[in-house]
Amino acid sequence: MRTLIYGGRVIDPADQVDSRLNILIEDGKIAAVGPEDMAAEKRIDASGRVVCPGFVDVHVHEDPVEDGRIWADGERSVFACMLRMGVTTVVGGNCGSCVCDPGDYLDLADRDGAFVNVAMLAGHEFFRVQAGAKDPYGPADEGQVTAMAAGIRRALERGCAGMSYGIRYAPGLDGRELIGTMAALHGTGKLAACHLRDDAAAVFGALAEFLDAAAALGVPAQVSHIGSMAGFGQMERFLALVDARRASGMDVACDCYPYSAFSTGLGSATYDDGWLERYGCGYDVLELCEGPYKGQRCTEAIFRDQRRAFPECRTVCHVMQPEEVAMALAHPAVMLASDATLHRGQGHPRAAGTFPRLIAEYVRTGRLGLYDAIAKMTVLPAGRFHLAGKGRLGVGADADVVVFDPARIRDAATFTDPIRPPEGIDLVLVNGEIAARDGRIVSAPLGRAVRV
């Protein structure tokens, strides 16, 4: 089957393309790109629309595995939300966490498909627990560090794109463990991504801890969701420190989502004693996404009761400064990523709105150019994680494509309805076939594993 997408404005920053062109798709690949008409059995009129590579989200918390399969709820799953907002490739296993062995997860994606293409990171905390270091606040012994590193190496050999840390969630990690596990990456060219140990005023020491280890081993470093790490008045200095490392020859980049609230579990270390002082806030900044207090802001009594009774409850914490987030997203070394995480459809609207929101809130308001915004959503993340064939529309690339109306595209998800599909996205193609139309999934899962 040959499919022609014609009449649209093709924006492909990977090949520095921004012109009215036609795209021919055959056998799941881009077969030809040009201004001329081309014969095809299926023709898609993209007049008045932007045609660009499928969006690439490199910081996602993957859907769970149930009964030996990836959970594929077409409304509530993370991957379904990704697809409806134009994301065609994700990287899971972030913040040190994996729902199962990441190599096994890739095998499941190949066996059964997924709504989007799936790459994985080897999560440090997952392998920490597997090695027997089950107390996140306690240190690991030498044998456990050796076992962690061996597990991570096996995951990399099975095609994981790198490894991830969630030092905030495993504060017992020390320098010996950090170097000992990150050494699994040495010489592979694959990166380490990190949710830093601390944020706000303490973020600078946390940044140095991670980057010093990566520099010592010659490992590329990815600093995760920096809006929620330095978006409290520290962003200018934080970006300057990253720039200084880059100017000194270090391979380091960052990602960020376009919201001024973060999300995590109520029982996580983020809310250990001292969090109110760290953010200079009261309990009312905290919104609960599940349970008897869903949609309500906390009081001290609700916080203490629910943290004890329902520690896995998803929360949204409204503490980041919008201008700090905007500063991050404007930086050339910062790509877009959602940090999507949902529990049965409950959580933060970033899981369903991040990518259209960048265009609606940043491009249409003049804070970013459309070409630059698309680069942050396609070629920058795909290239950073070495996702071959993704994030571009050149001949031979995988035919993952988004067709959208630049005047209408916007996020519709809210904190009370976090999975509402966006508006203005006409079509999403995964591996050459239409997967979503006008915010609705219209096919069986078309995505597959992406091994690096």
N, C-alpha and C positions, 0 to 999 in steps of 0.2 A: 504494500500500500504506500503510495506517494501522497504526501500532504503538502499543500502550498499555503503559506501564510503570506498574504499579499496586501500591499497598500499601506502598511504601517510605518511608523517612525522607528527604525531599528537602532537601539542604543546598546552597544556592546563594548564597554571600556577595555576589556581584555585585548581587543584588536583595534582600539581607538576608532570605533565606528559610531557615527550619529547621522544617519541619512534615511530617506525613504527607500526601502529595499524590500525585496521578496525573499522568503526563506523556504527552501525545499527540504522536506524531511523524508527520509527513506530508511527503513530497517532500524529505527530508533536513533538515527544519527542525522546531523546536519549534512545534507548532500550537496547543496549549492546555495549561494547567496548572491543576488544580483538585482539590477533594476528591471530586467526583462521578465516577461511572462514565461512560465514553465508548465509543462503538462503534469497534471496530477489528478488522481481519482477523488481526492478530497480537497476542497478549497475553503479557506478561512479568510474572510474579508476583515482586515484590521485597520481599515481607513479611520483616521481620527484617533487612533490608539497608539500607545507605545508598545513595542515588542522588545523584550529584553530577556537575558538568561534567567532561568529559574533562580529564585533567591536562595542563598546558602546561609544557614544558621549554624554557627560553630559552637554555640553554647546552649545545649538543650539537655534536659533531664528526661531520659527516654521512658516510654511507656512500660508498664510492668509486664512480666511474663506470667500467664495463667494457663494451667493445663497444658504446658509445653508449647504455648504459642504466644506471640506478642499480642497484647490486648489491642483490638482493632475496632473499638467503638467509633462509628462514623460521625458521632456528634461530640463526644466528651473526651476522646483521647488526645494526647498532645500531638501526635502525628497528624490526626485529622485537622486539628486547628492550624498546624503548620501549613498543610496543603491548601486550605481555604484562603490563607493570606499570601499565597504565591511562593512559599518555600517549597523547594523540590529536593533539597539535600540538607541533612542535619548531621551534626556531630554530637553524639551522646557520651555518657560516661564522665560528665564534668564534676568539678568540685570534689574529686576523689571518690565519687559514689557510682556504683554500677548495680543494676537490679539483678544481674547474674554475671557469670564469667563473660567478659566482653567479646571474646572469640566465639563463644557459644551464641551470643546475641547476633553476631554477624551471620552465623550459620542459619539461625532461625529466619533472619530477614531474607536470605537467599532461598530458603526452602519454601516459605509461605508468602513472601512479599511483605511490603509495608506501604502505607500511604505515601511515604516519601523515601528517597534513597537515604541509607543510614551508614555513616561512618562511626567509629567508636574510639574513645580513649580508654586506656587502662587506668582505672581509678585506684589511687594509692590506698584509700581507706578500705576499699573492698578487699584488696590483697593483704592489708594489715590484719583485718579480722580473720581472713583465711589462714594467716600464719599464726594465729593464736593470740595476737595482741588485741584483745577485745575491749580493753578499757581505753576509751579515747583520751582520757586525761593522764594516763600512765605511759611510761617509756616502754619501748620495745627492746628486747635483748638482741644480742648479735645474731643468734640463730634465726630469730624472727625477721630481722632486717635482711638476712641472706635469703630467706624463703620468699619474702616480698619481692625482692629484686628478681628472683628466678621466675616467679609468677608473672611479673610485668614483662620480662623478656619473652616468655612464651606467648603472651598476648600480642606483643609487637610482631613476633614471627607469624602470627595468625592474621595479621593485617591491620591491627590497630594503628591509628594515625599518630599516636603519641601517648602520653600519660597525663593524668591530672592530679592535682592536690586540692584538698579542702582543709587547709591547715587550721582555719577557724574551727572546724568541726572535729579535728583530731589534735587538740593543743598539746598532747603529750609528745608529739613529734619534736625531736631535737635535731641539732645540726648533723650529728652522726647518721641519723636515720634519713634525713633529707638527702645528704650526699650519697649515702649507700643505696638508696632506691633510685635516685635520679641517674646514677651511674649506668643503669640499664639502657639509657638513651644514648650514651656516649658513642659516637661514630655512626649512628643510624641516620642522622639528619632529621629525625623526628623531634617534635617539640614537647615541652612541659607547659601545661596550663595550670594556673593557680588561683584559687580563692585565698587571698592572703590571710595571714594570721590575725590581723587587726585592721581597723578602719579609723575614720575620723582623725583625731590628733595623733594617734599611734600608727597611722598608715605608713609613715616614711620608714620607720624601722622595719615594719613588716615587708615593705617593698624591697629594701636592701637585703633582708634575709633570703628572699627568693632569688633575686637577681644575682647576688653574690655566688650562690650555689650554682646557678645555671652558667654563669661566666666561668667559674672554676672548671666546669666540665665541658665547656664549649657547646652547650645545649641551647637551642632556640627557646625563648621564653615568651609565653602569652599570659598577660595579666587580665584576669577575668572581671567582667562587669564593674568597670572602674567608677561608674556613677555611684554605686552603692558602697564603694570603698573610700573614695576621696571627694564625694559630692556634698561635703558639709563645710566648705570653706578652704579645702586643701588642694583643689584641682589644679590651679595654676602652678604651684610648686611641684605637685606630683608629675604633671606633664613635662615640666622642665627637667626633672630628674630622669624621666624616661628618655627625653631628647638627649640629655648628656650621655647616657649609656649608648644610644644609637650613634651619636657623633663619635664615640670612642671605638666604634666597630662592633658593638654587641648586637645580636639579632633579637630584638624585643619589640613586641607590639601589644595592643590592648583591644578590648571590645567593651561595648556599652549598650544599654537599652534606653529608649527615649521616654522614661517615666521618672518621676521624682519620689517614688515609693519602692521599697524592695519587698521581697517575700521570702519567708523561710518558715520552718516548723516552729511551733510555740515552745517545744521542748529543746530546741537547739541551743548550742553554746552562745549564740548571738544574744540570747536573753538571760544569760547568767548574771549574777549580781554585778552591778556597775553599769548596766546598759543605759539606764536613765541619765546618769551623769555623763556618759560618753557622748550621747546625742543631745544633751541639754534639753530634755523633753519631759513630758508627763506620760502617764499610761494611756491617755486619750489619743496618742498618735497611732496606736496599735488597733487595727481592724481585724476581726476574726472572720475567716472565710467559710467556716464549717461549724456544725454543732448547734447547740441551743442559743448561742449568741451570734449566729451568722449575720454579717452586715452591721454589727454593732461595734462601737469603739469601746476599748477596755476601761475599766476602773481597776484599782489595785486588787479589790476583792475578786473580780472576774478573772484577772490575770493569774492570781495565785491558785484559784480554784481550777481553772481550765488547764493550766500548765501541769498541775498534778494529775488531773483526771483525763486529759485528752492531749498529751504532749505532741502527738503527730498532727494536730490541727494546723492547717495552713493559715498563715497570717500575712497581712500587708502592713508595712510600717511606713508611715508618711513623714519622713524626716529629711529627705534629700532636698537640696536647693536647685530649683529648675535651671537657673543660670549656670550652675556648675556642670550639670548634665549637658547643656547646650555647648559649653566650652569643650567638653570632651568629644562630643560628636563632630565638632568642626575640625578636630585635629587630624592631620593626614595619616597618622599611625594608628588611628582608632577605627575599627570596623564595627558594623552593627551586629548585635547578637541579642537574643531575647532572654536568655536565662529561664526559658519556659519550664515550669513545673506545675503539674496539676494533680489533684487527688480526686478521681472520679468527677472531673469537670469543674472542681472548685479550686480557686487560687487567684492568681494575678492576671489581669487582662493582657499582659505582655505576651502570653502564650498564643493569643489570637489576634493581636493588634500591632505588634512591634513594627513590622515591615511597612504596611500601608501608613502607619502613623508617622514614620520618618518623612514620607512624601507630603502628607497632609499638614503636618505641624512644622516641618523644617524647610521643605522645598517651596511650598505655596506661600510661606511667610517670608521667603527670601533669605533664610539663614544658610541654606545649602543650594547649590545648583543641582538640577535633576541628574545630569551626567555623573557628578561626584557622588550623589546619594546612591545611584545604581552601582557605582564602583564599590562603595562600602558594603553593598548587599550581595555582590557577585564575585568579581575577580579578586578583590582583596582577601575575603575569607577563603575562597577556593584555593588561591595560590598559597596562602599562608599555611594551610593544612595539607597541601600537595594532593588535592582531590582531582585527579586526572579526569579530563573531559567535562568538568563542572565549571559553572560560572562564566561561560563564554558561548558564543554562537558561531564561531568560525567553522569552516568545513571540517568535518570529522569529529566535532564535539558531540557529546550526548545531547539529544534533542529534548532538553528540559527548558521549557519556555513559559513566560508569563506575558499575557496580553492585557493591558489595563488602560483605563481612561484617566489621563493625568489630571483632568479637571474634577473628577468625581471620586477618585480613590481616597478612602479614609478608613480609619479604624472605627469599629462600632462597639467593640467589647468595652465593658465598664467594670468597676469593682464589684458591682452587684450582679452583673451578668457577664462573667469573664470569658465566655467562649462564643459570644455572638460573632458571626462572621462579618468580615469587612465589606465595604461597598466599593464598586468601581473596578473590580477585577473580573474581566470577561471570561478568560480562559486560563487554565494552568495545564500544561502538558508535561508528563513525566515519561521519559524514555520514548518520546515520539507519539504518545497517545493522550487524548484528552482525559484528564483525571478529575478536573473540577470546572464547573461552569457557573458563573454568577453566584459564587459563594456556596455552591452545593457540590458535594462529591458525587460523581456520576459513573464511577468505574470501580471494579475490584482493585485492591492494592497493586500498584504498578511499580513501586520502588523496590530496590534491591540493595544488598550490601555494597559498600564502597570500601575496598581494601587498599591500603597504602603500603 
